[in-house]
Each structure stands twice: as structure tokens, then as C-alpha cells.
Amino acid sequence: MKRQRVVIAMSGGVDSSVAAALLINQGYDVVGVMLRLWSEPGSHAHNRCCTPDSMSIARRIAHKLGIPFYAIDAQDDFYRTVVKQFFEGYGSGVTPNPCLVCNQLIRWDFLLKRARMMDADYLATGHYARLRQTDQGLIQLLRAADQSKDQSYVLHTLNQDQLKHTIFPLGDYTKIQVRQLAREYSQPVADRLDSQDLCFLAGENYRQFLSRNRPELVKSGPIYTTAGEKLGSHHGLAFYTIGQRRGLGINSRVPLYVIEKEMHRNAVIVGTREQLTKSSFITGPAHWISGEYPSESDKLYVQIRYNSRETRARTTPREGGGLNVILEEPLAGITPGQAVVFYREDICLGGATISNAQRREIR
């Protein structure tokens, strides 16, 4: 009987390397691939996802495992879908999440299509998440066994067809166990540090990257309180995010936070912690993994950023597919452009992009 083929996305890191070894042990016909992603000219050696060093490590591990390894050029697609949306997000006054776009349009579109062209039955990655099939044939996305490493938040955009062709080998393992497996497999990446930054920033601050590539976004303007008092000037709306307290360059007897960015006035609005905290917000069109709006929508939990705590909420539909989200417990730092992801127990139901919250007119 022909073995099922799995294309494993490799990065040269410990997670994807152990995932590849686990798939081999499970009897799959495994093929390793690595995407060449866009980097700013002159910094190709520093893209965190595909440096020459990472490519070399991934190739050596594939050779050690006895599997073929291919590099696939995705630079143009990555720039067009991920980097341009990054620029557009900051240009429109929101804080984008490029990792969500990358998972949706690069890994589970560009790469999955190429995996299928290689006669693969599945695409696998080193993400920490689990899948489960119901009696009705529905694929559910579940939180990982290691709650501290769970990555279902950044996978909420996937649909049923994509999940049916996906394997997450690490979903039932903790990070400690994965590193121990790497040692047992004699992999040289057992103690390699995880990358935390956006890959295409090549290790630098996103403000420097934006200043160089989109200088038109570096336009100073006023910083106001909610009462309309001018406290100072900002260096460009793109350099500030909701909830930010440090680096504002203003004097105040009470701690002040960025609570809004006004594009039409090029103004940063600051307020107290109480003003930053909100109990409701609206979203753009929602994506539901099952394909349907969840029943009992008053019994959901929401997570407004990766690794943030979840809180109980209820939702009501808006015209155009968006949602009204009413929180049981108010949260601080609800940020337009970021994702809100919905859960029922360990099941990730889907998510949506947070839209502008209630606006305040400065007088």
C-alpha cells in the first residue's frame, strides 16, 4: 500500500525538525521544504525564517533524516500579500498582524497548493495546535496540549478544506518534550532559541523599517487628552499602538496610555487606564472554521491577542458579516487591526479583525 505523503514546512528550528522526525516515525512519506521569503534588499541574510544558516541547518537535518529537501521561492507572493498589507495597515492607522496573513495566504495557500502539486496528501508544520474530526466529518481546530505554546490564535483563518490536508505533529507535546525529542534524535537544534520577531524585519525595530520603506508615514502631529488638551507631539501614527504607555514623551501626574489614533487629524489620543479599558467593540467580517455562525454565541470566550488571557463574551451579527462583541469582563488594549479569536472550551471557532472602537470627538 502506498504511503501517504506529507510535505513538512521546515525552518531550521527545533519545532519543525522534530515534527519531521515524528512524521517519519509514524510511517509517512515525508518531503521537507523551506520557503524563501522576501527580505529588504541588502538584508537577505537576516530574514528570521530563511537565513542561509537556517536553510543550511534544515537541509542537513533533512539529509540526516533521509528525506528530500527543496527550497521554494515565495518572495514575490510574500511581498505582495504580507509585506504590502503590513504597510497598508500602518498607513490606515491600525496595527496589523502579518503572521495571520502569512499563515492564511502563504503557508495554507501558496505552500499547500505546491504541496498538492507534489502529490502530497498533507501539509505539516511545527505549530502547536491539535486537530480533531467529529462524527459528522467536521475538522475542529483545538488548543495545543501545552497551553503556554498554543498557536491556535494564529491559525484561526484556516477553513475546512485546508484543515483536512493539514497535520500538526506537535499538538500533543510540550515544548520541553519537543526539545528532549530533538536530543534523542541527535538533532543540532535541540537548544536553538525560538524566533520572536517578524521575520522580514531582520531583527530591527519595525519603526526603523517603516521609516526607511514608507517615509510618508513619518509625519509628526499632536498628542491630545480625551478632553482636548495638547500634551505634546508624536513622530508618526504608525509608531504608536493602542495601550502604549512608554516612549510618549509627555508629562502627566497620572499614567497615560494611547487609547486612540485619529487619522483625519493625525492625532494620538491618550487617556487613563480606565479610559483604555473597554467592554465592547466591533469587528470586520468574521471567519468561522466550521463554515457556520456558532450556536449559543452567548457562551464564547475571546482572545484579543496572541498569548493574552481569554474572557467570556457574547456576539451578535452585524450587516456585512461583522460582529458586535460584548465582553463579560472589560479588557485593556483592544487594538484595531489585531484579531479577536473565539473559543468554546479548547475548540477554536474562528475569528475576525477588530475594527475601530467607539470614537471620541476632541473638543
N, C-alpha and C positions, 0 to 999 in steps of 0.2 A: 504494500500500500504506500502510495506517495506521501511523503511527509509534508505537513503544512509549512509554507514558507512565511517567515517573519522578517521584515526589514526593521532593524533597530537603529534609531537615531542616536549616534554616538557623539560625544563631545570631548572625550579625553578625560572626563571626570569620573569619580568613583561610582556615581549612581548608574549611569548608562553602561559602564563597563561591567558592573555586577549584574545588571539587567540582562546583558547579552549572555553572560555565563549561565544564568538561571534558565534562559530560554533554550540554550543548548542542552542543558541537563534534563529539560522537560521533553526533549525529543524533536524540537522544531528544526527546520532547515533555515538557518539564520544567516542574514546578509547585513553587514554593517555599512552604514552610510553616514556621511557628515556633510552638512550644508556649508558652502562658502557664502557668508553673508556680507552685506555691504559694510564698508568702513570708509571713513573720511579719507580722501587721498592723503597719503603720507603716514597713515596710521594703521595700515592693514595688518601689521604685526601685533596689534594690540587689541583687536576685537575679541572680547572675552569668550565668545562662542566658537571661534575658529582661528585662533592664532596658529602660526606654523608649529609652535611647540605642542599645542593641543592636537593638531592634526597628526603630528608625528606619534604622539602617545597613543591616540586612538588607533592608528594604523598598526602600531606594534602590538597592542592588545588584541586586535582582530587577528593578526598573524599568530599570536600565541594561542588563541582560541581555535585557530584553524578555520576561520570563516573569511569569505571575500570581503573586501572593503572598497568603497567607492566614495569619492568626493563629488558632490553635485553643486554646480554653480547656481546660486539663487540670489545673486547680488542685485540684479535689476528688479526682480519681483520684491525683494525685501525693501529696497529703497522706495519703490513706488507705493507699496501697501503699508509699510510700518513707519519708515522714517518720515515720509511726507505727511502721514497722519499725525505724527509727533509734532511736526512744525505747525500744521493746521490747527491742532488742538490748542497749543500755546498761543497761536495767533488769534484765536477766537475767545481767549480768556479763561479756558478751562485747563485742568491738569490731566493730561492723557495718561493712559496705561498701555504702553507699547507691547508689553508681554501678552496681553489679551489678544491684541491684533495679530501678533506673531503666531500664537497658537491657532487662532482661527483661520488665518489666510496663508500662512507659510507651512507650519507643520501639518495641519489637518486639511489642507487644500493642495498646495504646491507639492509637498513631500508625499502625502498619501496618494495622490494621483500617480506620481512617479513610482511609488512602491507597487501600485497595482499594475503599472506597465512592466514591472519586473516580475510579474506573475506571483506577487506576494498575496497571501491571504490576509495578513495583518500588518499594521504598523505598530511598533512598540517604542516606548520612551522610558526614561528613568524618573518620570513623575511619581510622586507619592499620592496615589489615589487608587480606588478599587472600583470594579465593575461587577454588576450582578444582573442576571437575566430573570425576569418574572415568569410565572406560568403562562402569561399571555404573550411572551416573546419580547417584552419591552426591556431595553437595556437601561439600567439605572447607574448613575454615577454616584459613588459613595465616598465619604471622607476616608482618608488613609487610617490604618491602624495606629500609626504614630501621629497623634493629633498635632504635635508640635511642628511636624514637617508637612502636614496636609496641604495639597496643592489643588484641591477641587475648585477653589475660588477662581483660579486662572484657567480652568478647563470648562467653565460653565457654558461657554458658547458652542460646545460641540452638539451635534444632532445625532439622531438615531443611526443613520447610515454610517456616519463616521465612527461612532462607538462600536458598531457591530464589527468593524475592521480594526479595532484597537485592543492592545494588551498593555496593562500596567504591571510588570512583574514585581515591582517593589511595594505594592499596595499593602501587603500583609506584614511587612518588615519595618522595624525601627531603623533609624539612621545608624545607631550603634551596631546593630546586627549586620547592616549592609557593609560597614567598614570592616567588621570581623570576617565576613564572607570574602571581601577583597583580599584580606591577608591569607585566608585559607586557599584562595585561588592564585596566590603569589602575584597579585597584580600590583604594579608600582604606584598605583593611585590611591592606595588604602588611606593615606593620611593627607591627601591633597585637599586644600581648602576649597569650600564652595564659593562660587562667584555670586556676589550680591548686587553688582551694578548692572545697569543697562549695557548690553554687550557693545553696541555701536558707539558708546561714549568713550570707549577705550581707556577707562579708568579715570577720566577727568570729570569735573563738575558740569552738570548739564547747562549751567548758566554760561560757562565759557564756550561750550559747544553751540548754544543758540546765538551768542554774541557774534561768533565767527561766521555762522552759516545763515542766520536771519537777523542781520543788524537792525532791520527796520522794527524789530520787536523791542529794541533797547531804547525806549522813549520815556523819559522821566515825566513824572506827574505828581499830583498832590496826594497826601495821606490825610484822610478825614476821620473824625469820630462819627458815630451814628447821629450825633447832634449837629454835625456840620462844622465842628471846629477843626481848623487845619493844624496838624501837628508837625508836619514835615513834608519831605518829598521822597518818592520812590524812584528806583532806577529802571523800571520797566515792569509791566504787569506780569510778564512771563516769569519773572524772578521770584514771585511770591505765590504762596499756596494757602488755601483755607486752613486755619488753625495755627499758622506760623506765629511764633512769638519772638524768637531771636532774630537779630540782624535787621530790625526795622528802623533803627537809628532815630528813635523818638524818645522823648522824656515824658514819663507819666508816673503819678503816685500809686497807681494800681496797675497790675499786669494787663496788657492789651494784646489782643490777637487779631490776625487778619480774619474777618468774617465775611468779606465780600470783595469782589473786584468789578468795578464798573467800567465796562468797555467804552460806553458813549462819552464818559468824562475822563477816561484814562486815569481813574482814581482807585486807590486802595482804601477800603473802609475797615477801620479797626474798632474793636469793642471788647467788652469784658468776657470772662469765661461763661457767664450766664447767657450773654448775647450770642456767643458762639454755639451754644448747645441748642439743638432743635429736636422737636418731637415728631416732625413730619417733613416730607419732601416729595417731589415728583420725579418721574423718570421718563426717558425716551422709550421707544418700543422694546418690549420685553421678549426675551428668548426663553422658551420652555423646552427642556430636554425631551420631555415626553411628547411634545408637539401640541399639548393642550394646557390651557389655564388650569392651575391646580384646584381641585375641590377643597373645601374647608380652608379658604385663603386667609381666614382669621386665625389659623393655627400655624403660622410660619415663623421661622427665625431668619433674621437678616444679618449679613456681614457686610460692612461698608468699605473694607479694605483688606488686603491680604494680611493674615495673622491677627486681625482685630477680633475682639470678643463679639459674640453674636448676641442679639437681643430679640425678644418676641415682637412681632409686628402683624398688622393686617393690611391687606392691599385691596384696592378697588380699581377696576379698569378705567382708563381714560380713552378718549377718542384718539384713534391712530395707533392703538396698541400700547401706549404708555400706561403708567400706574401712579396712583396716589398711594403713598406708603405712610402709614401711621404707626409710630413706634410706641411700644408699651413703656419703654424707659428712654428718656431723651439721650441723645448722643452728641458729642462734640466733634467738630471737624468733618461734617458731611460735605464732601467736595465734588462740585460739578466736574464731569469728565471721568471720574472714577466709577467703578462698578459696584452696584449693590447685588449681592448674590443671595438667593433664597434657599432655605433648607427646611426639611422636616426630619427631625432626628438626624441620622447620618446621611440622609439622601439629599444630594444637591439637585434642586429642581430647575434651576436656571438663573437668569439674572437680567439686568438692564443697566444702562448708563444713567447716572444721576444727572438730572437737569438742574438749571438754576433754581435755588430755593427761593423762599419769599424775599422779594426785593424791598429795600428801604430807600425811600426818597430823601436825599440830603437837602435840608433847607438852611 
